[in-house]
Amino acid sequence: MPAQQWLLESVGIEPAAEGEPVAGAPRSQDARWAANLTAARQFHTREGHLQVPRQHIEITGDGDGDSGQAAVKLGAWLDNTRRRAGKLSPQRRTPLDALGMRW
């Protein structure tokens, strides 16, 4: 709306220039879970297990960047997921069980 644009410009916020990339909205919790699960599947396919060191970062091909890759802190995510196992829904726990997740 023009009034909103004027108010934003009056406090120093300028509209994005033509062709300038605009930051996207943050991903939902379900989208983050899906990205982490994709990274876990990728690791399991390559290594044959899910015994991931906490510091491990998995590079996946579903990123939003120019290179099409995303870095997922898989080790930390799996460690945190294990700690919260009692709170996980069956829909979230089942795919990890299929990968041989040790709880």
mmCIF file of the C-alpha atoms, coordinates in Angstrom:
data_MODEL
# 
_entry.id   MODEL 
# 
loop_
_atom_site.group_PDB 
_atom_site.id 
_atom_site.type_symbol 
_atom_site.label_atom_id 
_atom_site.label_alt_id 
_atom_site.label_comp_id 
_atom_site.label_asym_id 
_atom_site.label_entity_id 
_atom_site.label_seq_id 
_atom_site.pdbx_PDB_ins_code 
_atom_site.Cartn_x 
_atom_site.Cartn_y 
_atom_site.Cartn_z 
_atom_site.occupancy 
_atom_site.B_iso_or_equiv 
_atom_site.pdbx_formal_charge 
_atom_site.auth_seq_id 
_atom_site.auth_comp_id 
_atom_site.auth_asym_id 
_atom_site.auth_atom_id 
_atom_site.pdbx_PDB_model_num 
ATOM 1   C CA . MET A 1 1   ? 0.000  0.000   0.000  1.00 0.00 ? 1   MET A CA 1 
ATOM 2   C CA . PRO A 1 2   ? 1.286  3.509   -0.754 1.00 0.00 ? 2   PRO A CA 1 
ATOM 3   C CA . ALA A 1 3   ? 0.769  4.725   2.818  1.00 0.00 ? 3   ALA A CA 1 
ATOM 4   C CA . GLN A 1 4   ? 2.814  1.829   4.201  1.00 0.00 ? 4   GLN A CA 1 
ATOM 5   C CA . GLN A 1 5   ? 5.552  2.437   1.640  1.00 0.00 ? 5   GLN A CA 1 
ATOM 6   C CA . TRP A 1 6   ? 5.688  6.115   2.620  1.00 0.00 ? 6   TRP A CA 1 
ATOM 7   C CA . LEU A 1 7   ? 5.905  5.236   6.337  1.00 0.00 ? 7   LEU A CA 1 
ATOM 8   C CA . LEU A 1 8   ? 8.717  2.748   5.737  1.00 0.00 ? 8   LEU A CA 1 
ATOM 9   C CA . GLU A 1 9   ? 10.636 5.205   3.570  1.00 0.00 ? 9   GLU A CA 1 
ATOM 10  C CA . SER A 1 10  ? 10.223 7.905   6.229  1.00 0.00 ? 10  SER A CA 1 
ATOM 11  C CA . VAL A 1 11  ? 12.144 5.746   8.742  1.00 0.00 ? 11  VAL A CA 1 
ATOM 12  C CA . GLY A 1 12  ? 14.878 4.946   6.244  1.00 0.00 ? 12  GLY A CA 1 
ATOM 13  C CA . ILE A 1 13  ? 13.757 1.622   4.827  1.00 0.00 ? 13  ILE A CA 1 
ATOM 14  C CA . GLU A 1 14  ? 14.052 1.659   1.061  1.00 0.00 ? 14  GLU A CA 1 
ATOM 15  C CA . PRO A 1 15  ? 12.380 -0.809  -1.316 1.00 0.00 ? 15  PRO A CA 1 
ATOM 16  C CA . ALA A 1 16  ? 14.574 -3.416  -2.981 1.00 0.00 ? 16  ALA A CA 1 
ATOM 17  C CA . ALA A 1 17  ? 16.165 -2.270  -6.224 1.00 0.00 ? 17  ALA A CA 1 
ATOM 18  C CA . GLU A 1 18  ? 15.072 -3.838  -9.508 1.00 0.00 ? 18  GLU A CA 1 
ATOM 19  C CA . GLY A 1 19  ? 16.671 -7.284  -9.798 1.00 0.00 ? 19  GLY A CA 1 
ATOM 20  C CA . GLU A 1 20  ? 18.002 -7.258  -6.219 1.00 0.00 ? 20  GLU A CA 1 
ATOM 21  C CA . PRO A 1 21  ? 17.405 -10.580 -4.445 1.00 0.00 ? 21  PRO A CA 1 
ATOM 22  C CA . VAL A 1 22  ? 14.824 -10.395 -1.675 1.00 0.00 ? 22  VAL A CA 1 
ATOM 23  C CA . ALA A 1 23  ? 15.270 -12.487 1.467  1.00 0.00 ? 23  ALA A CA 1 
ATOM 24  C CA . GLY A 1 24  ? 12.754 -15.293 1.722  1.00 0.00 ? 24  GLY A CA 1 
ATOM 25  C CA . ALA A 1 25  ? 10.564 -16.102 4.654  1.00 0.00 ? 25  ALA A CA 1 
ATOM 26  C CA . PRO A 1 26  ? 12.006 -18.398 7.314  1.00 0.00 ? 26  PRO A CA 1 
ATOM 27  C CA . ARG A 1 27  ? 11.306 -22.071 6.796  1.00 0.00 ? 27  ARG A CA 1 
ATOM 28  C CA . SER A 1 28  ? 8.611  -23.752 8.847  1.00 0.00 ? 28  SER A CA 1 
ATOM 29  C CA . GLN A 1 29  ? 9.397  -26.321 11.497 1.00 0.00 ? 29  GLN A CA 1 
ATOM 30  C CA . ASP A 1 30  ? 8.123  -29.073 9.179  1.00 0.00 ? 30  ASP A CA 1 
ATOM 31  C CA . ALA A 1 31  ? 10.377 -27.849 6.357  1.00 0.00 ? 31  ALA A CA 1 
ATOM 32  C CA . ARG A 1 32  ? 13.409 -27.859 8.677  1.00 0.00 ? 32  ARG A CA 1 
ATOM 33  C CA . TRP A 1 33  ? 12.517 -31.367 9.888  1.00 0.00 ? 33  TRP A CA 1 
ATOM 34  C CA . ALA A 1 34  ? 12.242 -32.566 6.270  1.00 0.00 ? 34  ALA A CA 1 
ATOM 35  C CA . ALA A 1 35  ? 15.637 -31.033 5.397  1.00 0.00 ? 35  ALA A CA 1 
ATOM 36  C CA . ASN A 1 36  ? 17.277 -32.699 8.411  1.00 0.00 ? 36  ASN A CA 1 
ATOM 37  C CA . LEU A 1 37  ? 15.643 -36.040 7.589  1.00 0.00 ? 37  LEU A CA 1 
ATOM 38  C CA . THR A 1 38  ? 16.894 -35.736 3.985  1.00 0.00 ? 38  THR A CA 1 
ATOM 39  C CA . ALA A 1 39  ? 20.418 -35.182 5.323  1.00 0.00 ? 39  ALA A CA 1 
ATOM 40  C CA . ALA A 1 40  ? 20.070 -38.214 7.614  1.00 0.00 ? 40  ALA A CA 1 
ATOM 41  C CA . ARG A 1 41  ? 18.924 -40.382 4.702  1.00 0.00 ? 41  ARG A CA 1 
ATOM 42  C CA . GLN A 1 42  ? 21.815 -39.144 2.574  1.00 0.00 ? 42  GLN A CA 1 
ATOM 43  C CA . PHE A 1 43  ? 24.326 -39.942 5.337  1.00 0.00 ? 43  PHE A CA 1 
ATOM 44  C CA . HIS A 1 44  ? 22.772 -43.380 5.928  1.00 0.00 ? 44  HIS A CA 1 
ATOM 45  C CA . THR A 1 45  ? 22.863 -44.209 2.216  1.00 0.00 ? 45  THR A CA 1 
ATOM 46  C CA . ARG A 1 46  ? 26.532 -43.263 1.996  1.00 0.00 ? 46  ARG A CA 1 
ATOM 47  C CA . GLU A 1 47  ? 27.790 -44.673 5.337  1.00 0.00 ? 47  GLU A CA 1 
ATOM 48  C CA . GLY A 1 48  ? 25.283 -47.453 6.122  1.00 0.00 ? 48  GLY A CA 1 
ATOM 49  C CA . HIS A 1 49  ? 24.573 -46.223 9.677  1.00 0.00 ? 49  HIS A CA 1 
ATOM 50  C CA . LEU A 1 50  ? 23.451 -43.194 11.680 1.00 0.00 ? 50  LEU A CA 1 
ATOM 51  C CA . GLN A 1 51  ? 26.305 -43.069 14.187 1.00 0.00 ? 51  GLN A CA 1 
ATOM 52  C CA . VAL A 1 52  ? 27.074 -39.453 13.354 1.00 0.00 ? 52  VAL A CA 1 
ATOM 53  C CA . PRO A 1 53  ? 29.601 -37.431 15.398 1.00 0.00 ? 53  PRO A CA 1 
ATOM 54  C CA . ARG A 1 54  ? 27.983 -34.396 17.038 1.00 0.00 ? 54  ARG A CA 1 
ATOM 55  C CA . GLN A 1 55  ? 30.175 -31.953 15.066 1.00 0.00 ? 55  GLN A CA 1 
ATOM 56  C CA . HIS A 1 56  ? 29.345 -33.504 11.661 1.00 0.00 ? 56  HIS A CA 1 
ATOM 57  C CA . ILE A 1 57  ? 27.869 -31.197 9.020  1.00 0.00 ? 57  ILE A CA 1 
ATOM 58  C CA . GLU A 1 58  ? 26.172 -32.862 6.044  1.00 0.00 ? 58  GLU A CA 1 
ATOM 59  C CA . ILE A 1 59  ? 26.078 -31.026 2.728  1.00 0.00 ? 59  ILE A CA 1 
ATOM 60  C CA . THR A 1 60  ? 22.820 -31.683 0.887  1.00 0.00 ? 60  THR A CA 1 
ATOM 61  C CA . GLY A 1 61  ? 21.697 -30.730 -2.588 1.00 0.00 ? 61  GLY A CA 1 
ATOM 62  C CA . ASP A 1 62  ? 18.401 -29.091 -1.574 1.00 0.00 ? 62  ASP A CA 1 
ATOM 63  C CA . GLY A 1 63  ? 19.719 -25.705 -0.502 1.00 0.00 ? 63  GLY A CA 1 
ATOM 64  C CA . ASP A 1 64  ? 18.406 -22.269 -1.305 1.00 0.00 ? 64  ASP A CA 1 
ATOM 65  C CA . GLY A 1 65  ? 21.766 -20.794 -2.272 1.00 0.00 ? 65  GLY A CA 1 
ATOM 66  C CA . ASP A 1 66  ? 23.253 -20.177 -5.713 1.00 0.00 ? 66  ASP A CA 1 
ATOM 67  C CA . SER A 1 67  ? 25.158 -23.467 -5.620 1.00 0.00 ? 67  SER A CA 1 
ATOM 68  C CA . GLY A 1 68  ? 22.017 -25.438 -4.753 1.00 0.00 ? 68  GLY A CA 1 
ATOM 69  C CA . GLN A 1 69  ? 23.593 -26.872 -1.614 1.00 0.00 ? 69  GLN A CA 1 
ATOM 70  C CA . ALA A 1 70  ? 22.775 -26.557 2.068  1.00 0.00 ? 70  ALA A CA 1 
ATOM 71  C CA . ALA A 1 71  ? 24.821 -27.362 5.153  1.00 0.00 ? 71  ALA A CA 1 
ATOM 72  C CA . VAL A 1 72  ? 22.878 -29.324 7.770  1.00 0.00 ? 72  VAL A CA 1 
ATOM 73  C CA . LYS A 1 73  ? 24.280 -29.757 11.282 1.00 0.00 ? 73  LYS A CA 1 
ATOM 74  C CA . LEU A 1 74  ? 23.279 -33.404 11.223 1.00 0.00 ? 74  LEU A CA 1 
ATOM 75  C CA . GLY A 1 75  ? 25.233 -34.584 14.271 1.00 0.00 ? 75  GLY A CA 1 
ATOM 76  C CA . ALA A 1 76  ? 23.751 -31.950 16.557 1.00 0.00 ? 76  ALA A CA 1 
ATOM 77  C CA . TRP A 1 77  ? 20.250 -32.531 15.168 1.00 0.00 ? 77  TRP A CA 1 
ATOM 78  C CA . LEU A 1 78  ? 20.421 -36.297 15.742 1.00 0.00 ? 78  LEU A CA 1 
ATOM 79  C CA . ASP A 1 79  ? 21.813 -35.801 19.252 1.00 0.00 ? 79  ASP A CA 1 
ATOM 80  C CA . ASN A 1 80  ? 19.032 -33.350 20.121 1.00 0.00 ? 80  ASN A CA 1 
ATOM 81  C CA . THR A 1 81  ? 16.435 -35.664 18.569 1.00 0.00 ? 81  THR A CA 1 
ATOM 82  C CA . ARG A 1 82  ? 17.662 -38.559 20.726 1.00 0.00 ? 82  ARG A CA 1 
ATOM 83  C CA . ARG A 1 83  ? 17.350 -36.401 23.841 1.00 0.00 ? 83  ARG A CA 1 
ATOM 84  C CA . ARG A 1 84  ? 13.754 -35.530 22.921 1.00 0.00 ? 84  ARG A CA 1 
ATOM 85  C CA . ALA A 1 85  ? 12.743 -39.013 21.781 1.00 0.00 ? 85  ALA A CA 1 
ATOM 86  C CA . GLY A 1 86  ? 9.901  -39.219 24.276 1.00 0.00 ? 86  GLY A CA 1 
ATOM 87  C CA . LYS A 1 87  ? 8.255  -36.128 22.788 1.00 0.00 ? 87  LYS A CA 1 
ATOM 88  C CA . LEU A 1 88  ? 8.442  -37.236 19.144 1.00 0.00 ? 88  LEU A CA 1 
ATOM 89  C CA . SER A 1 89  ? 5.288  -38.177 17.316 1.00 0.00 ? 89  SER A CA 1 
ATOM 90  C CA . PRO A 1 90  ? 5.139  -41.609 15.658 1.00 0.00 ? 90  PRO A CA 1 
ATOM 91  C CA . GLN A 1 91  ? 5.136  -39.866 12.254 1.00 0.00 ? 91  GLN A CA 1 
ATOM 92  C CA . ARG A 1 92  ? 8.547  -38.362 13.020 1.00 0.00 ? 92  ARG A CA 1 
ATOM 93  C CA . ARG A 1 93  ? 9.998  -41.349 14.854 1.00 0.00 ? 93  ARG A CA 1 
ATOM 94  C CA . THR A 1 94  ? 9.116  -44.003 12.230 1.00 0.00 ? 94  THR A CA 1 
ATOM 95  C CA . PRO A 1 95  ? 11.401 -42.744 9.412  1.00 0.00 ? 95  PRO A CA 1 
ATOM 96  C CA . LEU A 1 96  ? 14.330 -42.548 11.840 1.00 0.00 ? 96  LEU A CA 1 
ATOM 97  C CA . ASP A 1 97  ? 13.617 -46.082 13.076 1.00 0.00 ? 97  ASP A CA 1 
ATOM 98  C CA . ALA A 1 98  ? 13.694 -47.226 9.443  1.00 0.00 ? 98  ALA A CA 1 
ATOM 99  C CA . LEU A 1 99  ? 17.215 -45.782 9.150  1.00 0.00 ? 99  LEU A CA 1 
ATOM 100 C CA . GLY A 1 100 ? 18.351 -47.718 12.219 1.00 0.00 ? 100 GLY A CA 1 
ATOM 101 C CA . MET A 1 101 ? 18.396 -44.800 14.650 1.00 0.00 ? 101 MET A CA 1 
ATOM 102 C CA . ARG A 1 102 ? 19.755 -45.855 18.038 1.00 0.00 ? 102 ARG A CA 1 
ATOM 103 C CA . TRP A 1 103 ? 17.707 -44.265 20.799 1.00 0.00 ? 103 TRP A CA 1 
# 
